[in-house]
Amino acid sequence: MANQDSIISVRNLEKKFGNHLVLKDISLDVTPGEVVTIIGSSGSGKSTLLRCLNLLEDPTNGEINFKGENILGNGFEITKYRSKVGMVFQSFNLFNNLDVLENCIVGQTTVLGRSRQEAEEMAMEQLKKVGMDPYIKAKPAQLSGGQKQRVAIARAVSMSPDVLLFDEPTSALDPEMVEDVLASMKALAHTGLTMILVTHEMAFARDVSDHVVFMDKGVVAEEGTPEKIFNNPKEARTKEFLKRYLNQ
C-alpha cells in the first residue's frame, strides 16, 4: 500500500536488464519538502532507481505512486508527470544550439504553456539564484562544467517541479567547480523543494538530507536520518562503505 502522506511512494520495485536483477524489492517513501539522499558504491543500483522514478527506465515489477496515483498504470501521462518530477543529470543535457536563457525558457513555453514573458521572468529569477544571470547570452560550449550544471539546475527549477531528482550532479566536474554546484543545491534544499539525490559527496549528504538511503547490490540495505546512518550505522556493509568514503 502506498503511504498517503508521501509525494512519491515506491513499493516492491524491481528492475531487470536481461536476466540481471539490478533492483530488488525496493520500497521507499518521500514526503513533500523532504531531501532524500541515496548513497552506495558504483553498481549498487542508485542511478537505475532514479531513472525508474523518472520513467527513463521501465521497472520490471512493482509500483511507483506519485501523489497517490500509480504512474506505471495504463493511461498515465508521462509528459505531464515529467514536468512535475524534474531531473538534473550528470552530463548537463543542455541544448547546445540555444543560449543559457533560451535553455531555461523552452520547456516552460512548450510543455507548461507559459507566455514568453512569464517564462523569461521565471528563468531570470532562477538563473540569478545560481549566479548565472550574467551569462544569459552564452552558449553551453562557452561555459565551464560547473556553470553548465548550474544552468541545468536553474532550467529544472524554472519548470516549477514538485520533485527534483539529481543523478550524481557533481561527478563529471573538476573538484574546484563542485563547491559552486553544491552551494546552489544547498540553497534549493532550504526552499522546501522535495529533492531526491544520488551523490558521492558524503559531507554534503550529511548536511542537507532529511533522510539517507544506503543501497548495496540492488537493495536498500539501511536507511534513516543522516545522524543515524553516518554516526551510528547498524549494518556491516554500511560501516564498510562509509569507512572507505570518510577515511575513518
BELCORSUL-V313178 format. One record per residue. N is the residue number from 1. PHI is phi as a letter, one per 30 degrees, with the letter a starting at -180 (none if undefined). OMEGA is omega in degrees with one decimal (* if undefined). D_CENTER is the distance of its C-alpha to the mean C-alpha in whole Angstrom. Layout:
n = [N & N]
phi = [PHI & PHI]
omega = [OMEGA & OMEGA]
d_center = [D_CENTER & D_CENTER]
//
This chain:
n = [1 & 2 & 3 & 4 & 5 & 6 & 7 & 8 & 9 & 10 & 11 & 12 & 13 & 14 & 15 & 16 & 17 & 18 & 19 & 20 & 21 & 22 & 23 & 24 & 25 & 26 & 27 & 28 & 29 & 30 & 31 & 32 & 33 & 34 & 35 & 36 & 37 & 38 & 39 & 40 & 41 & 42 & 43 & 44 & 45 & 46 & 47 & 48 & 49 & 50 & 51 & 52 & 53 & 54 & 55 & 56 & 57 & 58 & 59 & 60 & 61 & 62 & 63 & 64 & 65 & 66 & 67 & 68 & 69 & 70 & 71 & 72 & 73 & 74 & 75 & 76 & 77 & 78 & 79 & 80 & 81 & 82 & 83 & 84 & 85 & 86 & 87 & 88 & 89 & 90 & 91 & 92 & 93 & 94 & 95 & 96 & 97 & 98 & 99 & 100 & 101 & 102 & 103 & 104 & 105 & 106 & 107 & 108 & 109 & 110 & 111 & 112 & 113 & 114 & 115 & 116 & 117 & 118 & 119 & 120 & 121 & 122 & 123 & 124 & 125 & 126 & 127 & 128 & 129 & 130 & 131 & 132 & 133 & 134 & 135 & 136 & 137 & 138 & 139 & 140 & 141 & 142 & 143 & 144 & 145 & 146 & 147 & 148 & 149 & 150 & 151 & 152 & 153 & 154 & 155 & 156 & 157 & 158 & 159 & 160 & 161 & 162 & 163 & 164 & 165 & 166 & 167 & 168 & 169 & 170 & 171 & 172 & 173 & 174 & 175 & 176 & 177 & 178 & 179 & 180 & 181 & 182 & 183 & 184 & 185 & 186 & 187 & 188 & 189 & 190 & 191 & 192 & 193 & 194 & 195 & 196 & 197 & 198 & 199 & 200 & 201 & 202 & 203 & 204 & 205 & 206 & 207 & 208 & 209 & 210 & 211 & 212 & 213 & 214 & 215 & 216 & 217 & 218 & 219 & 220 & 221 & 222 & 223 & 224 & 225 & 226 & 227 & 228 & 229 & 230 & 231 & 232 & 233 & 234 & 235 & 236 & 237 & 238 & 239 & 240 & 241 & 242 & 243 & 244 & 245 & 246 & 247 & 248]
phi = [none & d & d & d & d & d & d & b & b & c & b & h & d & b & b & c & c & i & c & d & d & c & b & b & h & d & b & a & b & b & c & e & i & d & c & c & c & c & b & l & d & e & i & d & j & e & d & d & d & d & d & d & d & c & i & d & b & d & d & d & a & j & b & b & c & c & h & i & c & d & d & c & d & d & i & d & d & d & d & d & d & d & d & c & b & d & b & c & c & d & c & i & h & d & d & d & d & c & d & e & d & d & e & d & c & e & d & d & d & d & d & c & i & d & d & e & d & d & d & d & d & d & d & d & d & d & d & d & d & c & i & c & d & d & c & d & c & d & d & e & d & c & c & d & e & d & d & e & d & d & d & d & d & d & d & d & d & d & d & h & d & d & b & b & c & b & c & h & d & c & d & c & c & d & e & d & c & d & e & d & d & d & d & d & d & d & d & d & e & d & d & j & d & d & b & b & c & c & a & c & d & d & d & d & e & d & d & c & d & c & b & c & c & c & c & b & h & i & b & d & d & a & a & l & d & e & e & d & d & d & c & b & d & c & d & e & d & d & e & d & d & d & d & d & d & c & h & d]
omega = [177.3 & 176.0 & -174.4 & -178.9 & -173.7 & 170.7 & 172.6 & 179.9 & -177.9 & -179.4 & 172.4 & -175.8 & 174.9 & 173.4 & 177.4 & 165.7 & -172.4 & 177.9 & -175.4 & 180.0 & -174.8 & 175.8 & -176.1 & 169.4 & -179.1 & 171.3 & -171.4 & 175.7 & 177.4 & -179.3 & -178.1 & 178.0 & -176.7 & 172.4 & -178.1 & 179.2 & 178.3 & -179.7 & -179.9 & -179.0 & 173.1 & 179.2 & -178.5 & 177.0 & -175.6 & -176.4 & 177.9 & 177.4 & 179.7 & -179.6 & 174.0 & -179.4 & 179.7 & -179.3 & 170.3 & 169.6 & 175.9 & 176.1 & 179.5 & -178.6 & 173.2 & -176.9 & 166.4 & -179.6 & 175.9 & -175.7 & 174.6 & -179.0 & -179.5 & -175.4 & 178.9 & 179.5 & 178.6 & 175.2 & 179.4 & -176.3 & -175.2 & -177.1 & 179.7 & 179.7 & -178.3 & 176.6 & 179.5 & 179.2 & -174.4 & -179.0 & 173.5 & -172.9 & 174.9 & -171.2 & 172.9 & 178.9 & 175.5 & 174.4 & -173.6 & -177.7 & -179.2 & 175.9 & -174.7 & -177.8 & -179.0 & 176.6 & -176.9 & -177.6 & -167.1 & -179.7 & -178.9 & -177.0 & -175.5 & -175.7 & -175.6 & 178.9 & 177.9 & 175.6 & 179.9 & -176.9 & -179.4 & -178.8 & -179.3 & 179.1 & 179.0 & -179.5 & -179.0 & -180.0 & -178.0 & 178.1 & 175.2 & -176.9 & 180.0 & 176.1 & -177.8 & -179.9 & 176.5 & -172.3 & -170.7 & -179.0 & -178.2 & 173.2 & -179.3 & -178.2 & -178.7 & -175.3 & 173.0 & 178.8 & -179.4 & 178.0 & 178.0 & -177.4 & 178.3 & 174.0 & 179.7 & 177.7 & 179.3 & 179.5 & -178.4 & -177.5 & 178.2 & -179.5 & -178.4 & -177.5 & 172.6 & -179.2 & 176.0 & 178.9 & 177.9 & 179.9 & 179.9 & -171.2 & -178.6 & -170.3 & 179.0 & -173.0 & 170.8 & -175.4 & -176.1 & 179.4 & -175.0 & -175.5 & -178.7 & -178.7 & 178.5 & 178.5 & 178.2 & -179.7 & 179.7 & 178.3 & 178.4 & -178.9 & -178.6 & 179.8 & -179.5 & 175.9 & 176.1 & -176.4 & 172.6 & -172.7 & 165.8 & -176.0 & 172.4 & -178.2 & -171.3 & -179.7 & 177.9 & 179.9 & -178.7 & -176.7 & -168.6 & -171.0 & 165.7 & -173.4 & -180.0 & 178.8 & 177.1 & 179.0 & 177.9 & 177.9 & 172.0 & 177.4 & 170.1 & -175.4 & -179.4 & 175.9 & -179.7 & 178.5 & 177.0 & -179.9 & -178.1 & -175.2 & -175.0 & -175.9 & -174.4 & -178.4 & -177.9 & -172.7 & 178.9 & -176.9 & 175.0 & 179.5 & -178.7 & -180.0 & -176.8 & 177.8 & 178.3 & -173.2 & -176.5 & 178.9 & -178.9 & *]
d_center = [24 & 21 & 21 & 22 & 20 & 17 & 14 & 13 & 15 & 15 & 19 & 20 & 18 & 19 & 19 & 22 & 22 & 26 & 27 & 25 & 23 & 19 & 18 & 20 & 21 & 17 & 17 & 15 & 15 & 12 & 15 & 14 & 13 & 12 & 10 & 9 & 9 & 10 & 12 & 15 & 17 & 17 & 17 & 16 & 14 & 11 & 9 & 12 & 11 & 7 & 9 & 12 & 10 & 9 & 13 & 13 & 15 & 17 & 18 & 21 & 22 & 21 & 19 & 16 & 17 & 15 & 18 & 20 & 20 & 20 & 18 & 19 & 23 & 25 & 25 & 21 & 20 & 17 & 17 & 17 & 15 & 12 & 14 & 12 & 9 & 8 & 5 & 6 & 8 & 10 & 13 & 12 & 14 & 16 & 19 & 22 & 25 & 24 & 24 & 21 & 22 & 22 & 19 & 18 & 20 & 21 & 18 & 19 & 23 & 22 & 20 & 20 & 24 & 24 & 27 & 27 & 28 & 25 & 23 & 24 & 24 & 21 & 20 & 22 & 21 & 17 & 19 & 21 & 18 & 17 & 20 & 20 & 23 & 26 & 24 & 24 & 27 & 25 & 24 & 21 & 24 & 25 & 22 & 21 & 18 & 17 & 18 & 16 & 13 & 14 & 15 & 12 & 10 & 13 & 13 & 10 & 12 & 15 & 14 & 14 & 11 & 12 & 8 & 5 & 2 & 2 & 5 & 8 & 8 & 12 & 13 & 15 & 16 & 20 & 20 & 22 & 19 & 16 & 17 & 17 & 13 & 13 & 15 & 14 & 10 & 13 & 15 & 12 & 12 & 15 & 15 & 14 & 11 & 9 & 6 & 5 & 4 & 7 & 9 & 13 & 14 & 16 & 17 & 14 & 13 & 16 & 16 & 13 & 13 & 14 & 14 & 13 & 13 & 15 & 16 & 19 & 20 & 18 & 19 & 17 & 20 & 20 & 17 & 18 & 18 & 18 & 21 & 22 & 20 & 21 & 24 & 26 & 24 & 26 & 25 & 27 & 24 & 22 & 25 & 25 & 21 & 21 & 25 & 24 & 21 & 23 & 26 & 28]
//
